[in-house]
């Protein structure tokens, strides 16, 4: 049952100058500052509400809402106010702001604390500094297959780009194979027909003096996978006993692996220990929102506890020296678990997002939320602004490159490297070789 919203504060504002920062639930949820007259970005359909926002949460019209964090600059010269989850690793309340008679009325459906500061980004940074986390270690530079090849990537594509890195003298530490090497979501150790040997390609990458990286969506299961067919008891359930629905993507429904089931946990451990033993030491774990969905789990654990335990299981399997990048992850419950974190929706070769839903791929959406979460960089983790795309076919590639460079975060290229023109090669070389992280 949802908790009722309890009034917290009433703050006078200047309606013309005040601004509100909404913190979204997960990596892809729009996050940033709005004027009081702005309409905040909201899901444009039920599927994106599940996959990209906080599932089951509907924000009333005319209301600002942050998930665990909401900041207000009253615009009248008085201090900026921040309302923050009291225990963000275990409980992330929704925090609402409504304007009534030139006052901001604040309420929340769980425990929060209040801070003040000089501006929105600095008060958020002060809150993060107060968590007392160790500084994140420097990020490697990365080449990623996704934005050129998507799920059609082949082993030969990886080899071609690996050779091109040497030819073009690009300072790339990690060659990361993205979605498409596996047969199905959940069947991570079974190759698609486009790949011959995971261990073999890792060996080749390492022989060229680079590190091998790989993508998984560890909590997602394709209903047509061997895992779902052979082990239906490994899936999180809805209250009616059917597999919990985690939305749709790749043209099919998505189920959720129940990592509180001992056999499912053992399988996930096997996946990551196998990949680590094959020579992979950079792991992008994606669509992590699924692990934090409310549902019926084997041991009755609540969703956030199950999520953190699932990530801890992965970390234990890959070891402390491997680099772990989260994506599509619930932000506050992920604190302390990752080396780097995607802090925005996906970019794209185009600027605009689908139906202007700022959770969907597009450069405008990625910039908006990436800027809004810049305060997280170096405090919670290394920010991942998403990949540089510098090939001529990319719309406004100069502007996108400038955004990526300005973040100072994880630098990753995602082009077919031989398609780069002179500007593309020079820009890729500069961003991957000249950023202090």
C-alpha positions as CSV (number, residue, x, y, z in Angstrom):
1,X,0.0,0.0,0.0
2,X,1.3,3.5,-0.8
3,X,2.1,5.7,2.1
4,X,0.2,9.0,2.6
5,X,2.0,12.3,1.9
6,X,2.8,14.3,5.0
7,X,3.3,18.1,4.9
8,X,6.9,19.1,5.7
9,X,7.5,22.8,4.9
10,X,5.9,25.9,3.5
11,X,8.4,28.2,1.8
12,X,7.7,31.6,0.2
13,X,8.9,31.9,-3.4
14,X,9.3,34.5,-6.2
15,X,7.2,32.8,-8.9
16,X,9.3,34.5,-11.7
17,X,12.7,33.4,-10.5
18,X,12.3,30.3,-8.4
19,X,13.6,26.9,-9.7
20,X,12.9,23.3,-8.6
21,X,15.3,20.4,-9.1
22,X,13.6,17.0,-9.4
23,X,15.8,13.9,-8.9
24,X,14.5,11.0,-11.0
25,X,14.3,7.4,-9.8
26,X,16.9,5.8,-12.1
27,X,19.6,6.5,-14.7
28,X,17.1,7.2,-17.5
29,X,14.5,9.2,-15.5
30,X,14.6,12.9,-16.3
31,X,16.4,14.9,-13.6
32,X,17.1,18.6,-13.6
33,X,15.9,22.1,-12.7
34,X,12.7,23.7,-13.8
35,X,11.2,27.2,-13.6
36,X,7.8,27.1,-11.8
37,X,6.0,27.7,-15.1
38,X,7.7,24.7,-16.8
39,X,6.0,21.4,-17.3
40,X,8.3,18.6,-15.9
41,X,9.1,15.7,-18.2
42,X,6.8,12.7,-17.5
43,X,6.3,9.3,-19.2
44,X,4.3,9.3,-22.4
45,X,3.1,5.7,-22.1
46,X,2.7,3.0,-19.6
47,X,5.7,1.0,-20.8
48,X,8.2,3.8,-20.4
49,X,6.6,4.5,-17.0
50,X,7.8,1.0,-15.9
51,X,11.1,0.8,-17.8
52,X,12.4,4.4,-17.3
53,X,10.6,6.0,-14.4
54,X,9.6,4.9,-10.9
55,X,7.1,2.1,-11.5
56,X,3.7,2.5,-10.0
57,X,4.2,6.2,-9.2
58,X,2.0,8.8,-10.9
59,X,2.7,12.5,-10.2
60,X,-0.4,14.7,-10.1
61,X,-0.7,17.5,-12.7
62,X,0.9,20.7,-11.6
63,X,3.2,19.0,-9.1
64,X,7.0,18.7,-8.9
65,X,8.3,15.4,-7.5
66,X,11.7,14.1,-6.7
67,X,12.5,10.6,-5.8
68,X,14.5,10.9,-2.6
69,X,15.9,14.3,-3.4
70,X,14.1,17.6,-4.3
71,X,15.7,21.0,-4.2
72,X,14.2,24.5,-4.3
73,X,15.8,27.8,-5.1
74,X,13.1,30.2,-3.9
75,X,14.4,33.0,-6.2
76,X,14.0,35.7,-3.6
77,X,17.6,35.6,-2.3
78,X,16.9,33.3,0.6
79,X,18.9,30.0,0.9
80,X,18.3,27.1,-1.4
81,X,16.5,24.3,0.3
82,X,17.0,20.5,-0.2
83,X,14.8,17.7,1.1
84,X,16.6,14.4,1.1
85,X,15.8,10.8,2.0
86,X,16.8,10.1,5.6
87,X,18.1,6.6,4.8
88,X,18.6,6.6,1.0
89,X,19.9,3.0,0.8
90,X,16.8,1.5,2.3
91,X,13.9,3.9,1.8
92,X,13.5,6.4,-1.0
93,X,10.4,8.6,-0.4
94,X,8.8,10.6,-3.1
95,X,9.0,14.3,-2.3
96,X,6.4,16.7,-3.7
97,X,6.3,20.5,-4.2
98,X,3.1,22.4,-5.1
99,X,2.7,26.1,-5.5
100,X,-0.1,27.8,-3.6
101,X,-0.4,31.5,-3.3
102,X,3.3,32.2,-4.0
103,X,4.4,29.5,-1.5
104,X,6.0,26.2,-2.1
105,X,4.2,23.5,-0.1
106,X,6.4,20.5,0.5
107,X,5.3,17.0,1.4
108,X,6.7,13.5,1.3
109,X,5.6,9.9,1.8
110,X,8.5,8.9,4.0
111,X,11.2,10.2,6.3
112,X,13.3,13.1,4.9
113,X,15.8,15.6,6.3
114,X,16.3,19.2,5.2
115,X,19.5,21.1,4.2
116,X,20.3,24.6,3.0
117,X,22.8,25.9,0.5
118,X,23.8,28.7,-1.9
119,X,22.6,27.1,-5.1
120,X,20.9,23.9,-6.3
121,X,24.0,22.0,-7.5
122,X,26.1,22.9,-4.5
123,X,23.5,21.9,-1.9
124,X,23.1,18.5,-3.7
125,X,26.9,18.2,-3.7
126,X,27.0,19.0,0.0
127,X,24.5,16.3,0.7
128,X,26.6,13.8,-1.3
129,X,29.8,14.9,0.5
130,X,28.0,14.3,3.8
131,X,27.6,10.6,3.0
132,X,31.3,10.2,3.6
133,X,32.1,7.9,0.6
134,X,35.6,7.3,-0.6
135,X,36.5,9.1,-3.9
136,X,35.9,6.8,-6.9
137,X,38.9,5.4,-8.7
138,X,39.8,6.8,-12.1
139,X,37.8,5.4,-15.0
140,X,39.5,3.7,-18.0
141,X,38.8,4.9,-21.5
142,X,36.5,2.7,-23.5
143,X,35.4,1.7,-26.9
144,X,31.8,0.3,-26.9
145,X,30.1,-1.5,-29.8
146,X,26.5,-0.4,-29.1
147,X,25.9,2.9,-31.0
148,X,27.3,1.6,-34.3
149,X,26.2,-2.0,-34.4
150,X,23.4,-2.3,-31.7
151,X,22.3,-6.0,-31.3
152,X,23.6,-7.0,-34.8
153,X,27.3,-6.8,-33.6
154,X,29.5,-9.6,-34.7
155,X,32.8,-10.9,-33.5
156,X,34.4,-9.7,-36.8
157,X,33.2,-6.2,-36.0
158,X,35.1,-6.3,-32.7
159,X,38.2,-7.5,-34.4
160,X,38.0,-4.8,-37.1
161,X,37.7,-2.0,-34.5
162,X,40.5,-3.5,-32.4
163,X,42.8,-3.3,-35.4
164,X,41.6,0.2,-36.1
165,X,42.5,1.4,-32.6
166,X,46.1,0.6,-33.4
167,X,46.0,2.1,-36.9
168,X,44.5,5.3,-35.6
169,X,46.6,5.4,-32.4
170,X,43.6,5.9,-30.2
171,X,44.2,5.8,-26.4
172,X,41.5,3.2,-25.6
173,X,42.0,1.1,-22.4
174,X,38.9,-1.1,-22.7
175,X,37.2,-2.8,-25.6
176,X,33.6,-3.4,-24.4
177,X,31.3,-5.9,-26.2
178,X,27.7,-4.7,-25.8
179,X,24.3,-6.4,-26.3
180,X,24.2,-8.9,-29.1
181,X,26.9,-11.5,-28.3
182,X,24.4,-13.6,-26.2
183,X,21.6,-15.8,-27.4
184,X,19.0,-14.4,-25.2
185,X,18.6,-12.2,-22.1
186,X,19.3,-14.6,-19.2
187,X,21.2,-17.1,-21.3
188,X,24.4,-15.1,-20.8
189,X,26.9,-17.9,-21.3
190,X,25.3,-19.1,-24.6
191,X,26.6,-17.3,-27.7
192,X,24.5,-15.9,-30.5
193,X,25.5,-17.2,-34.0
194,X,27.5,-14.0,-34.6
195,X,30.2,-14.9,-32.1
196,X,32.6,-17.8,-32.0
197,X,34.4,-17.6,-28.7
198,X,34.0,-15.1,-25.8
199,X,37.3,-16.3,-24.2
200,X,39.0,-16.2,-27.6
201,X,38.1,-12.6,-28.3
202,X,39.0,-11.6,-24.7
203,X,42.4,-13.1,-25.3
204,X,42.9,-11.2,-28.5
205,X,41.9,-7.9,-26.9
206,X,44.4,-8.5,-24.1
207,X,47.1,-9.6,-26.4
208,X,46.9,-6.1,-28.0
209,X,47.5,-4.5,-24.6
210,X,43.9,-3.5,-23.9
211,X,41.3,-4.7,-21.4
212,X,38.2,-6.8,-22.2
213,X,34.8,-5.5,-21.2
214,X,31.3,-6.9,-21.6
215,X,27.6,-6.0,-21.2
216,X,24.9,-7.8,-19.4
217,X,21.4,-7.0,-18.1
218,X,21.7,-9.3,-15.1
219,X,18.3,-9.0,-13.7
220,X,16.3,-9.3,-16.9
221,X,15.1,-12.6,-18.4
222,X,13.6,-13.1,-21.9
223,X,10.4,-15.3,-21.6
224,X,11.7,-17.3,-24.5
225,X,15.1,-18.0,-22.9
226,X,16.3,-21.4,-21.8
227,X,16.5,-20.0,-18.3
228,X,12.8,-19.0,-18.2
229,X,11.8,-22.3,-19.7
230,X,13.9,-24.6,-17.5
231,X,13.7,-22.6,-14.2
232,X,10.4,-20.7,-13.9
233,X,10.8,-20.8,-10.1
234,X,13.8,-18.5,-10.5
235,X,11.6,-15.5,-11.5
236,X,10.2,-12.8,-9.3
237,X,6.4,-13.1,-9.1
238,X,3.4,-10.8,-9.1
239,X,0.9,-11.2,-6.2
240,X,-1.2,-13.4,-8.5
241,X,1.7,-15.9,-9.0
242,X,2.5,-15.0,-12.6
243,X,6.0,-13.8,-13.5
244,X,6.5,-10.1,-12.7
245,X,6.3,-8.0,-15.8
246,X,9.2,-5.6,-16.1
247,X,8.0,-3.8,-19.3
248,X,8.8,-4.5,-22.9
249,X,11.9,-4.0,-24.9
250,X,13.6,-5.8,-27.9
251,X,10.1,-6.6,-29.1
252,X,9.1,-8.8,-26.2
253,X,8.1,-8.8,-22.5
254,X,10.7,-8.8,-19.8
255,X,10.8,-10.9,-16.7
256,X,13.0,-10.5,-13.5
257,X,15.5,-12.9,-12.1
258,X,14.9,-13.5,-8.4
259,X,18.4,-13.4,-6.9
260,X,17.0,-14.3,-3.5
261,X,16.4,-17.8,-4.8
262,X,19.6,-19.8,-3.9
263,X,19.8,-21.5,-7.3
264,X,19.2,-18.3,-9.2
265,X,21.9,-16.6,-7.1
266,X,24.3,-19.5,-7.8
267,X,23.6,-19.2,-11.5
268,X,24.3,-15.4,-11.6
269,X,27.5,-16.0,-9.6
270,X,28.5,-18.6,-12.2
271,X,27.9,-16.1,-15.1
272,X,30.1,-13.5,-13.6
273,X,32.9,-15.8,-12.3
274,X,33.0,-17.4,-15.8
275,X,33.2,-14.0,-17.6
276,X,35.9,-12.9,-15.1
277,X,37.9,-16.1,-15.6
278,X,37.7,-15.7,-19.4
279,X,39.6,-12.4,-19.0
280,X,36.8,-9.7,-18.8
281,X,37.5,-7.2,-16.1
282,X,35.2,-4.3,-17.1
283,X,31.5,-5.0,-16.7
284,X,28.6,-2.8,-17.8
285,X,25.5,-4.0,-16.0
286,X,22.3,-2.5,-17.5
287,X,18.5,-2.3,-17.0
288,X,19.1,-2.6,-13.3
289,X,15.8,-1.0,-12.5
290,X,14.3,-4.6,-12.8
291,X,16.1,-5.8,-9.7
292,X,14.4,-3.1,-7.6
293,X,10.9,-3.7,-8.8
294,X,8.3,-4.6,-6.1
295,X,7.3,-8.3,-6.3
296,X,7.1,-11.6,-4.5
297,X,10.6,-13.0,-4.0
298,X,11.7,-16.4,-2.8
299,X,12.8,-15.2,0.7
300,X,10.3,-12.4,1.1
301,X,13.0,-9.7,0.9
302,X,11.9,-6.2,0.0
303,X,12.8,-4.9,-3.4
304,X,15.6,-2.5,-2.4
305,X,17.3,-5.0,-0.1
306,X,17.1,-7.6,-2.9
307,X,18.6,-5.1,-5.4
308,X,21.6,-4.2,-3.2
309,X,22.2,-7.9,-2.4
310,X,22.1,-8.8,-6.1
311,X,24.7,-6.1,-7.0
312,X,26.8,-7.3,-4.0
313,X,26.7,-10.8,-5.4
314,X,28.0,-9.5,-8.8
315,X,30.7,-7.6,-7.1
316,X,31.8,-10.6,-5.1
317,X,31.9,-12.7,-8.3
318,X,34.0,-10.3,-10.4
319,X,36.3,-9.2,-7.5
320,X,37.3,-5.8,-6.1
321,X,39.7,-5.0,-9.0
322,X,37.2,-5.3,-11.8
323,X,35.5,-2.1,-13.0
324,X,31.7,-2.0,-12.5
325,X,29.5,0.5,-14.5
326,X,25.8,0.6,-13.7
327,X,23.1,1.7,-16.1
328,X,19.3,2.0,-15.9
329,X,19.9,1.8,-12.1
330,X,17.9,3.2,-9.3
331,X,20.1,6.1,-8.2
332,X,19.9,6.4,-4.5
333,X,19.8,2.7,-3.7
334,X,23.0,2.3,-5.8
335,X,25.1,4.5,-3.6
336,X,28.3,2.8,-2.6
337,X,28.0,-0.1,-5.1
338,X,29.5,1.1,-8.4
339,X,32.7,2.6,-9.8
340,X,30.8,4.5,-12.4
341,X,27.1,5.2,-13.2
342,X,25.1,6.3,-16.2
343,X,23.5,9.5,-15.1
344,X,21.2,10.1,-18.1
345,X,19.1,8.4,-20.7
346,X,20.8,7.0,-23.7
347,X,22.2,9.4,-26.3
348,X,21.4,8.8,-30.0
349,X,22.7,9.8,-33.4
350,X,19.8,12.4,-33.3
351,X,18.9,15.2,-30.9
352,X,15.2,14.7,-30.2
353,X,13.7,11.9,-28.1
354,X,10.7,9.8,-29.0
355,X,7.5,11.8,-28.4
356,X,9.6,14.3,-26.4
357,X,9.7,11.8,-23.6
358,X,13.1,12.8,-22.0
359,X,13.7,9.2,-20.8
360,X,14.1,8.1,-24.4
361,X,17.3,8.1,-26.4
362,X,18.3,11.5,-27.8
363,X,21.0,14.0,-27.3
364,X,18.7,16.7,-25.8
365,X,17.5,14.3,-23.1
366,X,20.9,13.0,-22.3
367,X,22.3,16.6,-22.0
368,X,19.4,17.8,-19.8
369,X,19.7,15.0,-17.2
370,X,23.5,14.8,-17.5
371,X,23.8,18.4,-16.6
372,X,21.3,18.1,-13.8
373,X,23.3,15.2,-12.2
374,X,26.8,16.7,-12.6
375,X,26.9,17.1,-8.8
376,X,27.2,13.3,-8.5
377,X,30.5,13.1,-10.4
378,X,33.5,12.3,-8.1
379,X,31.2,12.1,-5.1
380,X,28.9,9.1,-5.6
381,X,30.8,7.6,-8.5
382,X,32.4,8.6,-11.9
383,X,29.6,10.0,-14.0
384,X,29.0,8.2,-17.3
385,X,27.4,10.8,-19.7
386,X,27.1,8.1,-22.4
387,X,29.2,7.5,-25.4
388,X,30.9,9.9,-27.8
389,X,29.7,9.5,-31.3
390,X,32.0,11.4,-33.7
391,X,31.3,9.9,-37.1
392,X,30.0,12.3,-39.8
393,X,26.5,10.8,-39.9
394,X,25.8,11.9,-36.3
395,X,23.5,14.9,-36.0
396,X,25.2,17.9,-34.2
397,X,28.2,15.8,-33.3
398,X,30.2,18.8,-32.3
399,X,27.6,19.8,-29.7
400,X,27.3,16.3,-28.3
401,X,31.1,15.9,-28.1
402,X,31.3,19.2,-26.2
403,X,28.8,18.0,-23.7
404,X,30.6,14.7,-23.1
405,X,33.9,16.5,-22.7
406,X,32.5,19.1,-20.3
407,X,31.4,16.4,-17.8
408,X,34.9,15.1,-17.1
409,X,33.4,11.7,-16.6
410,X,33.8,8.3,-18.2
411,X,35.0,8.7,-21.8
412,X,33.8,6.0,-24.2
413,X,33.8,6.0,-28.0
414,X,31.0,4.2,-29.9
415,X,31.7,4.5,-33.6
416,X,32.9,2.2,-36.3
417,X,36.4,3.7,-36.1
418,X,37.2,3.4,-39.7
419,X,34.2,5.5,-40.5
420,X,35.7,8.5,-38.7
421,X,36.8,11.5,-40.7
422,X,39.7,13.7,-39.6
423,X,37.5,15.7,-37.2
424,X,36.2,12.5,-35.7
425,X,39.6,10.9,-35.2
426,X,41.0,14.1,-33.7
427,X,38.1,14.6,-31.3
428,X,38.0,10.9,-30.3
429,X,41.7,11.0,-29.6
430,X,41.4,14.2,-27.6
431,X,38.5,13.2,-25.4
432,X,39.9,9.8,-24.6
433,X,43.4,11.0,-24.1
434,X,43.1,14.4,-22.6
435,X,40.5,14.3,-19.8
436,X,41.6,14.3,-16.2
437,X,39.4,11.8,-14.4
